[in-house]
Amino acid sequence: MKSYIVEVFGKVQSVGFRPFVYNLSRQFGINGFIRNKTSSVEIFIQGEDKIIEKFLDTLKLKLPPQAVIENIYVKEITEDVKYSEFKIVESEHSQPTLLYLPADIKICNQCLEELVDPSNRRYLYPFINCTQCGPRFTIIKPLPYDRENTTMDVFRMCDECYNEYVEPSNRR
């Protein structure tokens, strides 16, 4: 089993990239973690070479719709720690090297349907968005892009919204 650090630069924050990588790692049986850094997303992966190669190929080819990879750096490392699962971990505030500020994106069709459906709990909710749509740049305070680093940090999520937010397979 080998270990690699993968650093991904581009439009990879605020677009559902971490949940995408989490679900991809589960699909391929890769262990490790992913986290936002100030200028990039860092992925630590452990697995067999052939599986990691397929994982990285899929990572580059099947991105979330709003994601764009500008550069990706893969470095093999010797790591004594063995991970038994893959996790999304707390972001790391690092020295910025190149900042990619995520642009605002128009509302997606799924959110629009929820917004105008009187039976939906998000009916006419003014802050509706998901990983595929909604404001980015206009609500950011510092990077890395996490909810607590946006102007939304003052709005407490209800339990149902919070459960959606922390579930990597959910578009929220």
HUKAZI-V395777 format. One record per residue. RES is the residue in three letters. SS is DSSP state (@ for helix, = for strand, . for the rest). Layout:
res=RES ss=SS
res=RES ss=SS
//
This chain:
res=MET ss=.
res=LYS ss==
res=SER ss==
res=TYR ss==
res=ILE ss==
res=VAL ss==
res=GLU ss==
res=VAL ss==
res=PHE ss==
res=GLY ss==
res=LYS ss==
res=VAL ss=.
res=GLN ss=.
res=SER ss=.
res=VAL ss=.
res=GLY ss=.
res=PHE ss=@
res=ARG ss=@
res=PRO ss=@
res=PHE ss=@
res=VAL ss=@
res=TYR ss=@
res=ASN ss=@
res=LEU ss=@
res=SER ss=@
res=ARG ss=@
res=GLN ss=@
res=PHE ss=@
res=GLY ss=.
res=ILE ss=.
res=ASN ss==
res=GLY ss==
res=PHE ss==
res=ILE ss==
res=ARG ss==
res=ASN ss==
res=LYS ss==
res=THR ss=.
res=SER ss=.
res=SER ss=.
res=VAL ss==
res=GLU ss==
res=ILE ss==
res=PHE ss==
res=ILE ss==
res=GLN ss==
res=GLY ss==
res=GLU ss=.
res=ASP ss=@
res=LYS ss=@
res=ILE ss=@
res=ILE ss=@
res=GLU ss=@
res=LYS ss=@
res=PHE ss=@
res=LEU ss=@
res=ASP ss=@
res=THR ss=@
res=LEU ss=@
res=LYS ss=@
res=LEU ss=@
res=LYS ss=.
res=LEU ss=.
res=PRO ss=.
res=PRO ss=.
res=GLN ss=.
res=ALA ss=.
res=VAL ss==
res=ILE ss==
res=GLU ss==
res=ASN ss==
res=ILE ss==
res=TYR ss==
res=VAL ss==
res=LYS ss==
res=GLU ss==
res=ILE ss==
res=THR ss=.
res=GLU ss=.
res=ASP ss=.
res=VAL ss=.
res=LYS ss=.
res=TYR ss=.
res=SER ss=.
res=GLU ss=.
res=PHE ss==
res=LYS ss==
res=ILE ss==
res=VAL ss=.
res=GLU ss=.
res=SER ss=.
res=GLU ss==
res=HIS ss=.
res=SER ss=.
res=GLN ss=.
res=PRO ss=.
res=THR ss=.
res=LEU ss=.
res=LEU ss=.
res=TYR ss=.
res=LEU ss=.
res=PRO ss=.
res=ALA ss=.
res=ASP ss=.
res=ILE ss==
res=LYS ss=.
res=ILE ss=.
res=CYS ss=.
res=ASN ss=@
res=GLN ss=@
res=CYS ss=@
res=LEU ss=@
res=GLU ss=@
res=GLU ss=@
res=LEU ss=@
res=VAL ss=.
res=ASP ss=.
res=PRO ss=.
res=SER ss=.
res=ASN ss=.
res=ARG ss=.
res=ARG ss=.
res=TYR ss=.
res=LEU ss=.
res=TYR ss=.
res=PRO ss=.
res=PHE ss=.
res=ILE ss=.
res=ASN ss=.
res=CYS ss==
res=THR ss=.
res=GLN ss=.
res=CYS ss==
res=GLY ss==
res=PRO ss=.
res=ARG ss=.
res=PHE ss=@
res=THR ss=@
res=ILE ss=@
res=ILE ss==
res=LYS ss=.
res=PRO ss=.
res=LEU ss=.
res=PRO ss=.
res=TYR ss=.
res=ASP ss=.
res=ARG ss=@
res=GLU ss=@
res=ASN ss=@
res=THR ss==
res=THR ss=@
res=MET ss=@
res=ASP ss=@
res=VAL ss=@
res=PHE ss=.
res=ARG ss=.
res=MET ss=.
res=CYS ss=.
res=ASP ss=@
res=GLU ss=@
res=CYS ss=@
res=TYR ss=@
res=ASN ss=@
res=GLU ss=@
res=TYR ss=@
res=VAL ss=@
res=GLU ss=.
res=PRO ss=.
res=SER ss=.
res=ASN ss=.
res=ARG ss=.
res=ARG ss=.
//
